[in-house]
Amino acid sequence: MATTIEAPARPTRPARRRRSRQVWRNTAVGWSFLLPNFIGFAVLTLAPVLVLFYLAFTDWNVFGVAKWTGLANFQRLIHDQSFWTALENTLYYTALHIPLTMGAALGLALLLNRKLRGVAFFRTVAFFPYITSIVAAAQVWNMLFSPQYGPVDAVLRVVGISHPPGWTVSTTWSMPAVILVGTWREMGYYMLIFLAGLQTIPAQLYEAARVDGANAWQRFRAVTVPSLRPTTFFVTVMLTIGSFKVFDLILLLTNGGPGQSTLVLSQYIYQTGFQENHFGYASAISVVLFVLCFVVTIVQFLVNKRRSV
Amino acid sequence: MDTMLQSAPADALLTPIARRRPGKRANPVVRVLIYVLLIAAAAGVLLPFYWMVVSSLKTDNDVFTVPIKWLPHSVIWHNYLDIWRKSQMTTWLKNTLILSFVVTALQLFTGSFAAYGFAKVRFPGRDLLFIVYVGTIAVPWQSYMIPQFILMSHLHLSNSLWSIIALQAFGALGVFLMKQYYESIPEELSEAARIDGMSEYGIYRRIMLPLSAPALASLALLTFVNTWNDYLGPLIYLRSPNLRTIQLGLSTFISQYNAEYALIMTGSVLSVLPIAVIFLLGQRYFVEGIATTGLKG
């Protein structure tokens, strides 16, 4: 039973009928391949996303039924101080985590993209935090950051800082601590992506720049940066979404505290939804997170498109 | 997304760089400087792991001392025996292993099967559907975890291992990764098989699956590690103590015995160790998998 994909060239009538039967059969075969995955995908991802936009306009706790309340949830959101704190903290995390991680990842990738003994070892080391369990990682960092006896502050004291920050127990330093751990954990992942991008740049480009007398910095500006643009774009999008949805790291490292100093959107959704059982209101906060990620991704796409034209 | 379509083979990462870039060697001063930078960075990255292992071999009182003991006074191995007695480590490991294997098997099957449909069978609506798949990778799970939880409760899946299986086994990432790989396999191969009368299912099983072994290995490792390390899924869905996974178990153990620092570090080491071994053995597949998603994302 040969399933030819190319249609016959001359559209005679029986041929056309045969062709439409062909399309039908391909559709059936195609869907039969998709179905095992698609059923799970539709039920567990697509349907919840659609239901989310309904729930956000209802008042619902676990018991009873969802009651349509229109925009009430969103009106409440505007006057909810905790929500604004969570949004502010999320943006704070994002604003620092993206440049730090990107800088560290690109720096490491540039260092490792050369003829050196031991490159494989350093690459493994940099990537290792990314695959370790977040529970163990957060626990170790919590102990390292411990203000009185922790190694981090001990080292800082040796360096000459007599009053090192209290990190996870200080309202000012808890967020920087979370950002540091986030960067430590993720830079190796993005380093790998940058490395892959760097290795697609043809060596001739660098040779040509050298012949023209460009120094290392000029070569970086004129060859590396423009050639890496697709990679940088991908990394920016992934890092932005990753930062907006930061959750387990914060849950385990500071649990949003001290006070609300590290409360972020995801955690606020979790609190209102799973701990206070306000499913409707939590869905409204979820919509904000969803829209935030969506809009920023679209904007980044548009900017990238205009630049690459 | 086509601006991101690059055609570098992912394993370019693993071929020696010397062959690809015949430029002159950096001068010795620069080389030393680079090494100093790299060693400092590596020390910083590894410090938490070093501290974890060393603390797990100390007594509780020796974990936090002034000045810090970077080497244990005397090595205390019995933490590694005590942990099994004081926690339900066996149950946690058993649950985690069941989940990791089942999820990986399902993800491999549904992911590669669907990817074949996307890559090799042409039918109307296919490309649009694929965009929907890729689009959901950009939607944070945190934003739809609530309706998903409600749905799972209605299906009577919450508070059972099935919930985690359902949660992880149908990811779009697997479809994406496999599709990229299938598209790199020349169309002539499947065309020849079609002329020989092989059905699409036969082509998938006899030609595509064997040829895509490296991609399947990448997907298997990434899925296994993800499931092993998942904390949020179990946190939300698994309420009974006998269903806890290693991550959930460890976090409850930490809050229960919050002053037994050494034992907590022992548990942490045990939760990281299997993944570290898997990672070191299968490193090239991890690297290839990530390079593929990154380059062709």
Interface residues (C-beta under 8 A of the other chain):
Chain A: M1 A2 T3 T4 I5 V23 N26 T27 V29 G30 W31 S32 F33 L34 P36 N37 F38 I39 G40 F41 V43 L44 T45 L46 A47 P48 V49 V51 L52 L55 L108 L111 L112 N113 R114 K115 L116 G118 V119 F121 F122 R123 T124 V125 A126 F127 F128 P129 I131 T132 S133 I134 V135 A136 A137 Q139 V140 W141 M143 L144 S146 Q148 Y149 G150 P151 A154 W184 G188 Y189 L192 I193 L195 A196 G197 Q199 T200 A203 Y206 E207 R210 P230 T231 F233 F234 V235 V237 M238 I241 F244 K245 F247 D248 L251 L252 L265 S266 I269 Y270 G273 F274 F279 A282 S283 S286 V287 L289 F290 C293 F294 T297 N304 K305 S308
Chain B: T3 M4 Q6 S7 A8 A10 A12 L13 I17 A18 R20 R21 P22 G23 R25 A26 R31 I34 Y35 L37 L38 A41 A42 G44 V45 L46 L47 P48 F49 W51 M52 S55 V63 F64 T65 V66 P67 I68 F109 T110 G111 F113 A114 Y116 G117 F118 V121 R122 F123 P124 R126 L129 V132 Y133 T136 A138 V139 P140 W141 Q142 S143 Y144 M145 I146 P147 Q148 F149 I150 L151 M152 A166 L167 A169 F170 A172 G174 V175 R194 I195 G197 S199 E200 Y204 V225 W228 N229 Y231 L232 L235 I236 I246 Q247 L250 S251 I254 Y261 I264 M265 G267 S268 V269 S271 V272 I275 A276 F279 L280 Q283 F286 V287 I290 A291 G294 L295 G297
